[in-house]
Amino acid sequence: MNKFEVIRKRAGVNFVLWSGVRIILIILNMDILTKVKESIDGVVDRKFINDDFMLTNGYARELYHESAEKMPIIDYHCHLVPRQIAENHRFKDLTEVWLGGDHYKWRAMRGNGVPEEFITGNRSSYEKFEKWAETVPYTMRNPLYHWTHLELARVFGIYDLLNPQTARAIYDECTEKLQTEEYRGQSLMKRFNVKVVCTTDDPADSLEYHKYINEHPFGVKVLPAWRPDKAMVIEKPEQYREYISRLESVSGVQISGYADLIDALRRRHDFFHSMGSRLSDHGLETFYAEDFTPEEIDRIFRNTLAGRMPSREEVLKFRSAILLDFARMDYEKGWVQQFHIGAIRDNNTRMFNILGPDTGYDAIHDVRCAAAGHKFFNTLAMEDRLAKTILYNLNPKDNEVLATMAYTFNDGTVPGKMQLGSGWWFLDQEDGMRRQMNALSALGLFSRFVGMLTDSRSFLSYPRHEYFRRILCSVLGEDIEKGRLPRSEMPFIHQMVKDISYNNAARYFNF
């Protein structure tokens, strides 16, 4: 071997050695950089719920932290109990405030094989909570997993994951905090910068607790929302007669015919308006728009009061007539009307007989709503008595149906006068919200959207607004990153985020 071959061989060995050393150094440097980054990020940012939770890129983070995060909340549709708000309720433990009445959690627990005695039965508060803690790890990829840990973090300052190992400590810490003044009902609402809450109230409700709150303000407006569904349910004559008797008592109107019924309801509508109500809410399987005559409706109503079971055709005609009258009342007072379409309720008869309604046995209906909805709104438009309207669908197939329905009847008088509402009930999760946002964006004006509501019975549900806003900012941030929205328009996009988070609702509802 000559000297040139020796030199070349040594060079090759040295090259291999040096390459290996460089690779080792790169790996070491990456590890060092990772540790440095973790040190800079801090302990909290390594938690599951951190500052950038659900924010998918830098634009999303900028939009959320600079524009969405600090905006107040208008919760224009919820199911909080007015008495608990008025009395500034103190919750005895975490189970009461977190599991009481929450049929989302109940459904998950049943799906995880938890016996009913640990859900709505007579087991102790901690035993029920323990079963929920056992269920939580199995809710991964269900929105409950996110909501649970958001609420623990934002309400109680707890960043540990809830599971059987952490259950006792979390339960004890939260229950102890709930005994203090800052964790009573009103304080929880103020903590999340809530400006207005609209409860869900029947025309026959006294609104005594709303009156008390109005006379003893605590910094949050609590207004009633008109929910007249029970006035439509003539297919259950015995229960309906009981309801009419109650309506007679509160309205001072003796009800024997349909005209009397509308007179009594109008008086209650006037009373709700005097108590600050500015919106109605209707939970319907679908829209109703059958042809009818006034004489038919009066006869159907009188026969129902006499105890006669109406036919299916008569039920649909009666609902068509009274729904139009409700809409006319709303228009006369400048209210907003909300239509929640597509739930099929109380499907498990055995459990309904044991527990009653709103206990987790409802589901998504599969109905056709386009023809009836257009006919219903067209009747009101022809009369020039179409109020501001928000449409919500429970079946995701109806996103585009209701979006185009709404924009068929916008008349230029109010920005977003008719619009598609936020993802509702079973669609109140990331995929449902994104699909609703995409449908509204593609077929209407996303920038005029009035944003999120809790639709909840819990005082701990306000982080759902944060969840919505993080998804909102991620949707917009992803569009900016992909060049679908111009980076030069960031000031306008920041304003859009503020508007959808709060400003649009404040202007639209005019509370």
PASE-551853 format. One record per residue (C-alpha): residue number from 1; y, z, x. Coordinates in steps of 0.001 Angstrom, whole numbers, plus 524288, in hexadecimal, padded with zeros to 5 digits. Example, Ala and Ser with C-alpha at 12.3 -4.5 7.8 and 13.67 -1.06 7.14 Angstrom:
BEGIN
TORKOL   tikol   north      up    east
TORKOL       1   7EE6C   81E78   8300C
TORKOL       2   7FBDC   81BE4   83566
This chain:
BEGIN
TORKOL   tikol   north      up    east
TORKOL       1   80000   80000   80000
TORKOL       2   80CF7   7FBD9   80612
TORKOL       3   81958   803F9   80583
TORKOL       4   81F13   7FBFF   7FA4C
TORKOL       5   8136B   7FEDD   7F18F
TORKOL       6   8143D   80D49   7F4E0
TORKOL       7   822C0   80DAB   7F15D
TORKOL       8   82039   80670   7E486
TORKOL       9   81516   80FAC   7E0CE
TORKOL      10   81D1D   81BC8   7E3D8
TORKOL      11   8285A   81625   7DBD4
TORKOL      12   81F47   813F6   7D04A
TORKOL      13   81A40   821EE   7D103
TORKOL      14   8280C   82724   7D22C
TORKOL      15   82C47   81EE6   7C688
TORKOL      16   82148   82455   7BE42
TORKOL      17   8243F   83228   7C294
TORKOL      18   832C4   83098   7C04D
TORKOL      19   8305E   82AA7   7B2DE
TORKOL      20   827E9   83645   7AF43
TORKOL      21   83236   83FC2   7B409
TORKOL      22   83C92   838B3   7ABF6
TORKOL      23   83435   83985   79FB1
TORKOL      24   83228   8481C   7A1D6
TORKOL      25   840B9   84A12   7A3D7
TORKOL      26   843DB   8427E   79772
TORKOL      27   83A50   84AC7   78F9E
TORKOL      28   83FF1   8573A   7956A
TORKOL      29   84DC6   852C5   79297
TORKOL      30   84A44   84F5F   7848D
TORKOL      31   8447F   85CE7   782DA
TORKOL      32   8509D   86316   788C7
TORKOL      33   85975   85AE2   78016
TORKOL      34   851A4   85EC9   7741B
TORKOL      35   852F0   86D1A   77791
TORKOL      36   86170   86B8E   779FA
TORKOL      37   8631E   864AE   76CDE
TORKOL      38   85BA2   86F69   765F1
TORKOL      39   86439   87980   76C7F
TORKOL      40   8707D   87260   7681F
TORKOL      41   86B94   8704C   75A3D
TORKOL      42   86907   87EBA   758A8
TORKOL      43   85E5D   8861E   75198
TORKOL      44   86272   882D3   7439D
TORKOL      45   86217   8741A   745EF
TORKOL      46   853C1   87518   749C6
TORKOL      47   850E3   87AEC   73C69
TORKOL      48   84BB9   87277   73164
TORKOL      49   85860   87425   729A5
TORKOL      50   862D9   870D9   73395
TORKOL      51   8708F   86B28   73387
TORKOL      52   86B72   85D40   7338B
TORKOL      53   86032   85F04   729F4
TORKOL      54   85D75   8522F   722BA
TORKOL      55   8689C   84B24   729B2
TORKOL      56   862A4   83EF0   72F7E
TORKOL      57   86CD5   83A3D   7394B
TORKOL      58   87A03   83CFF   73F79
TORKOL      59   881B5   836B1   7347D
TORKOL      60   87A9A   83EFB   72A70
TORKOL      61   87D9C   84B2D   73249
TORKOL      62   88BEF   84789   73343
TORKOL      63   88D22   844B0   724BF
TORKOL      64   88643   8512B   720CD
TORKOL      65   88CB4   85AD1   72A0D
TORKOL      66   89A56   8550E   72902
TORKOL      67   89ADB   85169   71A93
TORKOL      68   88FB0   8563A   711FB
TORKOL      69   88C59   863AA   71720
TORKOL      70   89871   86B39   712D0
TORKOL      71   89AB6   864CB   70596
TORKOL      72   89A4C   86DC0   6F9A1
TORKOL      73   88FF8   86C85   6EF10
TORKOL      74   8911A   86879   6E0D2
TORKOL      75   883FC   86B47   6DA79
TORKOL      76   8860E   863D3   6CDE3
TORKOL      77   87824   86552   6C8CA
TORKOL      78   86FE4   8717C   6CAB3
TORKOL      79   8677E   87AFC   6C318
TORKOL      80   86CD9   887ED   6C80A
TORKOL      81   86C88   892DF   6BDF3
TORKOL      82   87AAE   895C0   6B9CA
TORKOL      83   87787   8A40F   6B78D
TORKOL      84   87318   8A5AE   6C59E
TORKOL      85   87FC3   89FB0   6CA68
TORKOL      86   88829   8A814   6C164
TORKOL      87   88122   8B498   6C535
TORKOL      88   8815A   8B10F   6D3B2
TORKOL      89   872C1   8B2F0   6D3AF
TORKOL      90   86C39   8BAC7   6DE72
TORKOL      91   85EAB   8B589   6E16B
TORKOL      92   8544B   8BFC7   6E34E
TORKOL      93   84CCE   8B800   6ED85
TORKOL      94   84ABB   8AAA1   6F39C
TORKOL      95   84065   8A701   6E990
TORKOL      96   849D3   8A88C   6DE3C
TORKOL      97   85493   8A021   6E403
TORKOL      98   84B8A   8960D   6EA48
TORKOL      99   83F69   89497   6E1C2
TORKOL     100   84444   898DD   6D46B
TORKOL     101   84501   88CE3   6CBB5
TORKOL     102   84320   8833F   6D6E3
TORKOL     103   8391D   879CF   6D16E
TORKOL     104   839FC   87156   6DDC8
TORKOL     105   833CA   87C72   6E571
TORKOL     106   82A72   87FB9   6DA61
TORKOL     107   82510   871DE   6DA44
TORKOL     108   822E0   87262   6E8F4
TORKOL     109   81BF2   87F79   6E827
TORKOL     110   81304   87AA7   6DD5F
TORKOL     111   8101F   86E9A   6E573
TORKOL     112   80C6C   87780   6F0B5
TORKOL     113   8027F   87EA2   6E856
TORKOL     114   80A88   88ADC   6E59A
TORKOL     115   80621   891A7   6D8F9
TORKOL     116   8105A   892B9   6CE2F
TORKOL     117   81089   8A18C   6CF0A
TORKOL     118   81779   89FFF   6DC40
TORKOL     119   82140   89638   6D6A4
TORKOL     120   825A7   89A50   6C908
TORKOL     121   81C2B   8A593   6C72D
TORKOL     122   81D5A   8B435   6C930
TORKOL     123   81A6D   8B53A   6D7B0
TORKOL     124   8244A   8BC98   6DFF0
TORKOL     125   83056   8B605   6E57A
TORKOL     126   82B19   8B629   6F349
TORKOL     127   81DB5   8B10C   6EF5A
TORKOL     128   82464   8A572   6E8DA
TORKOL     129   82D0F   8A325   6F4A3
TORKOL     130   8215E   8A42B   6FDC1
TORKOL     131   81A99   89941   6F64D
TORKOL     132   826E4   89102   6F77A
TORKOL     133   82748   8938D   7061E
TORKOL     134   81916   88F35   70713
TORKOL     135   81CB0   882B8   6FFC2
TORKOL     136   828C9   87F00   707A3
TORKOL     137   821BB   8792A   71383
TORKOL     138   81A56   87061   70A0F
TORKOL     139   8272B   86B28   70486
TORKOL     140   82A36   86389   710EE
TORKOL     141   83002   85642   70D0B
TORKOL     142   8336B   85BE1   6FFB2
TORKOL     143   8420F   85EDE   6FE36
TORKOL     144   83E5A   86D01   6FBA2
TORKOL     145   83B7A   86E97   70A16
TORKOL     146   8494C   86A83   70D9A
TORKOL     147   84FE6   871E8   7026B
TORKOL     148   8486E   87E53   70593
TORKOL     149   84CB2   87EC3   713AD
TORKOL     150   85A8C   87A20   710D8
TORKOL     151   85C3A   88535   70719
TORKOL     152   8569A   88F4B   7105F
TORKOL     153   85FD4   88A9C   71B16
TORKOL     154   86C3D   8889C   7133F
TORKOL     155   86B20   8941D   709DC
TORKOL     156   86454   89E6B   7120C
TORKOL     157   86670   899D9   7200E
TORKOL     158   857C0   8992F   7224A
TORKOL     159   852DB   88DDA   72AA7
TORKOL     160   8448E   891DB   72B81
TORKOL     161   83AD7   88918   72481
TORKOL     162   83511   88F40   7184D
TORKOL     163   8264E   890DF   71914
TORKOL     164   81C7B   89BE3   7171F
TORKOL     165   81FB5   8A1B7   72476
TORKOL     166   82E66   8A2A7   721DA
TORKOL     167   82DCF   8A58C   7133E
TORKOL     168   82EEC   8B463   713A5
TORKOL     169   83A59   8B4C3   71D17
TORKOL     170   841C7   8AA0E   715E4
TORKOL     171   83F6D   8B046   708A0
TORKOL     172   84407   8BD9E   70D44
TORKOL     173   8502F   8B87E   71430
TORKOL     174   8546D   8AFFF   708CA
TORKOL     175   851A9   8BA6F   6FE94
TORKOL     176   859AB   8C42F   7065B
TORKOL     177   8651C   8BAAE   70717
TORKOL     178   86438   8B7F5   6F884
TORKOL     179   867AF   8C620   6F5C8
TORKOL     180   87523   8C46D   6FBEE
TORKOL     181   8818C   8BFAC   6F544
TORKOL     182   8824B   8B2FD   6FCFA
TORKOL     183   8753D   8AE83   6F770
TORKOL     184   87827   8B078   6E903
TORKOL     185   87944   8A491   6E031
TORKOL     186   887E0   8A221   6E0EF
TORKOL     187   88868   8A498   6EF86
TORKOL     188   87DB5   89A96   6F1F4
TORKOL     189   88599   8905C   6EA79
TORKOL     190   8920E   89352   6F20B
TORKOL     191   88AD9   8930F   6FF13
TORKOL     192   887D9   884AB   6FD44
TORKOL     193   895E0   8814E   6F995
TORKOL     194   8923B   87DE1   6EB9A
TORKOL     195   89E39   87A44   6E39A
TORKOL     196   8983B   876CF   6D66B
TORKOL     197   88B11   87935   6D006
TORKOL     198   886FE   87341   6C306
TORKOL     199   87BDA   87A38   6BC34
TORKOL     200   87357   873E2   6B1BA
TORKOL     201   87608   87936   6A41F
TORKOL     202   87193   876A9   69642
TORKOL     203   87BC5   87431   68B8C
TORKOL     204   87744   880AD   684DB
TORKOL     205   8797D   88918   69103
TORKOL     206   8842F   8934A   68FAE
TORKOL     207   889C4   890B9   69D5C
TORKOL     208   88CF8   89F49   69DDC
TORKOL     209   88A01   89FFC   6AC5D
TORKOL     210   892A0   8944B   6AF4E
TORKOL     211   89D73   89B3D   6A7F1
TORKOL     212   89B43   8A785   6AFFD
TORKOL     213   89B8C   89FEB   6BCC9
TORKOL     214   8A815   89924   6B8A5
TORKOL     215   8AE48   8A66B   6B606
TORKOL     216   8A8F5   8AC12   6C2C6
TORKOL     217   8AA5D   8A0EC   6CCAC
TORKOL     218   8A3B2   8A20A   6D9DD
TORKOL     219   8A800   8955D   6E05F
TORKOL     220   89E02   88BD9   6DABF
TORKOL     221   8A02A   88496   6CDF1
TORKOL     222   89435   88617   6C530
TORKOL     223   894C0   87C67   6B9FE
TORKOL     224   88B32   87952   6AF03
TORKOL     225   88507   86BDF   6ADA1
TORKOL     226   88120   8672B   6A019
TORKOL     227   8724D   864DE   69EF5
TORKOL     228   86F60   8617A   690A2
TORKOL     229   8612C   85D27   69236
TORKOL     230   85C0E   866FB   68832
TORKOL     231   86462   860D8   67D8D
TORKOL     232   85C39   85468   67F0C
TORKOL     233   84E7C   85A05   67E08
TORKOL     234   84B78   85789   66FA7
TORKOL     235   83D27   854A7   6728D
TORKOL     236   83ADC   86366   67266
TORKOL     237   8401D   866D3   664CA
TORKOL     238   83D50   87566   664FF
TORKOL     239   843EC   877A5   67221
TORKOL     240   84ED1   86E4F   66E55
TORKOL     241   851F7   875EB   661EA
TORKOL     242   852E3   88253   66A0E
TORKOL     243   85C4D   87B7C   6733B
TORKOL     244   864B5   8766A   667FC
TORKOL     245   86570   88443   6629C
TORKOL     246   86A66   88905   66FBF
TORKOL     247   87437   87DEE   6705E
TORKOL     248   87911   88161   662BA
TORKOL     249   87B57   88F5B   66717
TORKOL     250   8838B   88C20   6731A
TORKOL     251   88B2E   880D0   66D11
TORKOL     252   88E12   88683   65FB8
TORKOL     253   8897C   879EB   65942
TORKOL     254   87F0B   879B0   64EBA
TORKOL     255   8765D   86E4C   6529B
TORKOL     256   86F67   866E5   647DA
TORKOL     257   871CD   858AB   64BA8
TORKOL     258   87413   85092   657D5
TORKOL     259   882E1   850C5   65640
TORKOL     260   8824D   85FA4   65645
TORKOL     261   87A3F   85F63   662B4
TORKOL     262   88451   856F4   669AB
TORKOL     263   88F4C   85FAC   6649B
TORKOL     264   88880   86BCB   66A1C
TORKOL     265   885CC   8652B   6772A
TORKOL     266   893BA   86027   6781E
TORKOL     267   898F0   86DE8   67626
TORKOL     268   8902F   872B7   6810F
TORKOL     269   89471   86741   6898E
TORKOL     270   8A28B   86B6C   68734
TORKOL     271   89F00   87959   68B0C
TORKOL     272   89862   874E0   6978B
TORKOL     273   8A48D   86D19   69AE5
TORKOL     274   8AD00   8791F   698E2
TORKOL     275   8A410   88049   6A276
TORKOL     276   8A65D   87619   6AD17
TORKOL     277   89AB7   86D2D   6AAD6
TORKOL     278   89D6B   85F45   6AF1E
TORKOL     279   88FE9   85942   6AF5F
TORKOL     280   88395   857CE   6A76F
TORKOL     281   87595   8567D   6ABD4
TORKOL     282   86A36   8500F   6A4CF
TORKOL     283   85BF7   850C7   6A8D1
TORKOL     284   8553A   84508   6A291
TORKOL     285   84861   83DD0   6A3E3
TORKOL     286   8503F   83150   6A267
TORKOL     287   85C59   82C45   69B83
TORKOL     288   85C15   82ADF   68CBC
TORKOL     289   8624D   81F49   685E3
TORKOL     290   85B1A   81C78   67925
TORKOL     291   86221   81618   66DCF
TORKOL     292   86510   81F70   662A3
TORKOL     293   86DE2   821E6   65712
TORKOL     294   8755E   82EA1   65492
TORKOL     295   86D89   83074   64811
TORKOL     296   860AC   82FB3   64F97
TORKOL     297   86501   839EF   6596C
TORKOL     298   86974   84352   64ED4
TORKOL     299   85C9A   841C8   6479A
TORKOL     300   85497   843D9   65404
TORKOL     301   85C5F   8501E   6573A
TORKOL     302   85B37   855EC   64984
TORKOL     303   84C9B   85341   6491C
TORKOL     304   84AF4   85A19   65629
TORKOL     305   85234   8661F   65127
TORKOL     306   84912   865EE   64568
TORKOL     307   83D7D   866C1   64EAD
TORKOL     308   838E5   858A3   64E4E
TORKOL     309   83387   85342   65B13
TORKOL     310   83B60   84726   65EE1
TORKOL     311   834A9   83AAA   66325
TORKOL     312   83629   83570   670E9
TORKOL     313   83F6F   82B06   66BE1
TORKOL     314   847BC   83543   66502
TORKOL     315   84862   83D92   67152
TORKOL     316   84D4C   8320B   67949
TORKOL     317   85780   82E77   66F1A
TORKOL     318   85C6F   83C64   66E36
TORKOL     319   85D68   83D96   67D09
TORKOL     320   864A8   830A5   67DA0
TORKOL     321   86EB4   83545   673B4
TORKOL     322   8713E   842CB   67927
TORKOL     323   871D1   83E19   68749
TORKOL     324   87CBA   834C8   6837F
TORKOL     325   883FF   83FD4   67CD7
TORKOL     326   882B4   84853   688FB
TORKOL     327   8882C   83D47   69143
TORKOL     328   893AE   83B76   68812
TORKOL     329   8971C   849DF   68901
TORKOL     330   89702   8490E   697DB
TORKOL     331   89FE2   83D36   697CF
TORKOL     332   8A9B4   84397   68EB5
TORKOL     333   8AB78   84EFE   6981A
TORKOL     334   8AAE8   8474E   6A4C3
TORKOL     335   89E28   84D9B   6A919
TORKOL     336   893CF   84843   6B24F
TORKOL     337   8867F   845C6   6AC33
TORKOL     338   87A0B   846C3   6B442
TORKOL     339   86D05   840D2   6B05E
TORKOL     340   86097   84556   6B72F
TORKOL     341   8564A   83B31   6B3F4
TORKOL     342   847B0   83AF6   6B5FA
TORKOL     343   84137   84856   6B593
TORKOL     344   8349B   84AA9   6AE28
TORKOL     345   83410   85922   6AB6C
TORKOL     346   82A5F   8640E   6A8A4
TORKOL     347   81E8D   85B9A   6AB98
TORKOL     348   814DB   866A1   6ADF2
TORKOL     349   81328   86BE4   6A02D
TORKOL     350   80A8D   8774E   6A421
TORKOL     351   8148E   87C55   6ADF0
TORKOL     352   81FF9   87948   6A4DD
TORKOL     353   819B9   88215   69AA3
TORKOL     354   818CE   88CEB   6A4C8
TORKOL     355   8259D   88B76   6AC54
TORKOL     356   82EA2   88302   6A409
TORKOL     357   837BD   87818   6A8BB
TORKOL     358   83DEA   8760D   6B62C
TORKOL     359   8329C   87C11   6BDA6
TORKOL     360   82E73   87092   6C604
TORKOL     361   8268B   867F0   6BCE6
TORKOL     362   83019   85CAD   6BB60
TORKOL     363   82EEB   84F66   6C1F6
TORKOL     364   834D7   841E4   6C3AD
TORKOL     365   83442   83989   6B761
TORKOL     366   831F0   82ADE   6B75D
TORKOL     367   83AAF   8254C   6ACC3
TORKOL     368   842EA   8192B   6AAFA
TORKOL     369   85117   81D18   6A9E9
TORKOL     370   858E1   810BE   6ACC1
TORKOL     371   859E9   80A70   69F45
TORKOL     372   85CAD   81705   697D1
TORKOL     373   86643   81BCD   6A216
TORKOL     374   86E33   80F51   6A1EE
TORKOL     375   86E4B   80F1D   6930D
TORKOL     376   872A5   81D51   6926B
TORKOL     377   87DE6   81BA6   69C0B
TORKOL     378   881B9   80E96   69634
TORKOL     379   8837B   81505   688E7
TORKOL     380   88CCE   81EE5   68EEB
TORKOL     381   893E5   81473   696CD
TORKOL     382   895E6   80C28   68AA1
TORKOL     383   89C1E   81807   68427
TORKOL     384   8A41C   81A7B   69079
TORKOL     385   89E81   82847   690DD
TORKOL     386   896BC   8283E   69D6C
TORKOL     387   89914   83477   6A5A7
TORKOL     388   89751   835FE   6B447
TORKOL     389   888A1   835BF   6B655
TORKOL     390   87EA5   83979   6C0BB
TORKOL     391   870B7   83463   6BF96
TORKOL     392   86521   83B16   6C606
TORKOL     393   85754   835B2   6C69F
TORKOL     394   84B18   83D78   6C95E
TORKOL     395   8427E   83190   6CB8C
TORKOL     396   8467F   82AFE   6D860
TORKOL     397   84388   81DA1   6D291
TORKOL     398   84FC0   81F62   6CA3F
TORKOL     399   8598F   820E5   6D567
TORKOL     400   85DF4   812D0   6D48B
TORKOL     401   85C8E   81271   6C5B8
TORKOL     402   86643   81D81   6C3AC
TORKOL     403   86F3B   8193C   6CEBC
TORKOL     404   87122   80BDE   6C8A1
TORKOL     405   8720B   811E5   6BB13
TORKOL     406   87D39   81A97   6BF83
TORKOL     407   884D2   80FA7   6C5F7
TORKOL     408   8835F   806FC   6BA02
TORKOL     409   88C81   8102C   6B2B8
TORKOL     410   896BF   813A6   6BCE7
TORKOL     411   8A3CC   80F6C   6B73D
TORKOL     412   8AD96   811AC   6C236
TORKOL     413   8B3B5   81DBB   6BC0F
TORKOL     414   8ADBD   827C3   6C558
TORKOL     415   8A7A6   825EE   6D2EC
TORKOL     416   89905   827CF   6D133
TORKOL     417   89A61   82A06   6C289
TORKOL     418   88BF6   8269A   6C0AF
TORKOL     419   8830E   8296B   6CC21
TORKOL     420   87553   82C89   6D0C6
TORKOL     421   8737F   83B16   6D302
TORKOL     422   86D36   841C3   6DE9D
TORKOL     423   85E9B   842D3   6E0C3
TORKOL     424   85A06   84BF0   6D5F7
TORKOL     425   84EC7   855A4   6D4D3
TORKOL     426   842C3   84F58   6DB05
TORKOL     427   84BCF   845C2   6E215
TORKOL     428   85400   850B9   6E7E6
TORKOL     429   84E5C   84E81   6F589
TORKOL     430   85117   845CB   70135
TORKOL     431   84A07   83993   6FCB5
TORKOL     432   84F2F   83AFF   6EED8
TORKOL     433   85D1B   83D22   6F39D
TORKOL     434   85CA7   8319E   6FCF0
TORKOL     435   85752   828A2   6F25C
TORKOL     436   861DC   82D04   6E8DB
TORKOL     437   86C71   82B09   6F328
TORKOL     438   86740   81D91   6F67E
TORKOL     439   8668C   81949   6E83D
TORKOL     440   8743D   81E3C   6E566
TORKOL     441   87981   81807   6F1DA
TORKOL     442   87322   80AE0   6EF4A
TORKOL     443   876FE   809ED   6E102
TORKOL     444   88350   8121C   6DFE9
TORKOL     445   88D6D   81982   6E7D5
TORKOL     446   88751   82423   6F020
TORKOL     447   894D8   828CB   6F43F
TORKOL     448   897BB   82D01   6E60F
TORKOL     449   88B41   8351B   6E4D2
TORKOL     450   88D77   84310   6DFD9
TORKOL     451   882C0   84869   6E87D
TORKOL     452   8792C   8538E   6E7A9
TORKOL     453   8757D   85E3E   6DDFF
TORKOL     454   86B8D   86935   6DF2C
TORKOL     455   864C3   8680E   6D1D4
TORKOL     456   85F9B   8757E   6D571
TORKOL     457   85D5C   882EC   6CFA7
TORKOL     458   85F04   8898A   6DCD5
TORKOL     459   86B01   88F6C   6E365
TORKOL     460   864E6   88B71   6F066
TORKOL     461   864ED   87CC6   6EDAE
TORKOL     462   87255   8792A   6F310
TORKOL     463   86C98   8749B   7001B
TORKOL     464   86790   86906   6F831
TORKOL     465   8757D   863E6   6F905
TORKOL     466   87496   864FC   707CE
TORKOL     467   8677D   85DFB   7077A
TORKOL     468   86D6B   852FB   6FF68
TORKOL     469   87938   851DB   7085D
TORKOL     470   870C3   85111   71488
TORKOL     471   868E6   84609   70E63
TORKOL     472   8757F   83F68   709F5
TORKOL     473   87AFD   83FC5   717C6
TORKOL     474   86E30   83AD9   71D86
TORKOL     475   86DD4   82F4D   71419
TORKOL     476   87BAA   82B80   717FB
TORKOL     477   87976   82E85   72660
TORKOL     478   86D7A   825C9   726E4
TORKOL     479   8752B   81AAD   720BD
TORKOL     480   87FE2   81C2B   72AF8
TORKOL     481   8760E   81C60   7361C
TORKOL     482   86F7C   80FF8   73119
TORKOL     483   87C69   808EA   72F67
TORKOL     484   87BC2   808DD   7208F
TORKOL     485   88888   81055   71FCD
TORKOL     486   893EF   80E17   7293B
TORKOL     487   8969D   818BF   7331F
TORKOL     488   8A4FD   81552   73226
TORKOL     489   8A4BA   81ABB   7242C
TORKOL     490   8A07B   82876   72809
TORKOL     491   8ACC5   82EB6   72202
TORKOL     492   8A971   828A5   714CE
TORKOL     493   89B15   82C81   71615
TORKOL     494   89F07   83A85   71943
TORKOL     495   8A753   83A85   70CEF
TORKOL     496   89BF3   834E8   7052C
TORKOL     497   8936E   84041   709A4
TORKOL     498   89DC3   84A21   7056B
TORKOL     499   89F5B   8435C   6F862
TORKOL     500   890DD   842C2   6F538
TORKOL     501   88F1B   850DE   6F9AC
TORKOL     502   89A12   85665   6F13C
TORKOL     503   8A677   84E9B   6EE5E
TORKOL     504   8A0A6   84497   6E50C
TORKOL     505   89ACA   84F2D   6DC6F
TORKOL     506   8A785   856D9   6DC66
TORKOL     507   8AF03   84AE6   6D7A9
TORKOL     508   8A493   845C1   6CE68
TORKOL     509   8A1C0   8521F   6C6BE
TORKOL     510   8AFD8   856C7   6C69E
TORKOL     511   8AC14   864FB   6C4B1
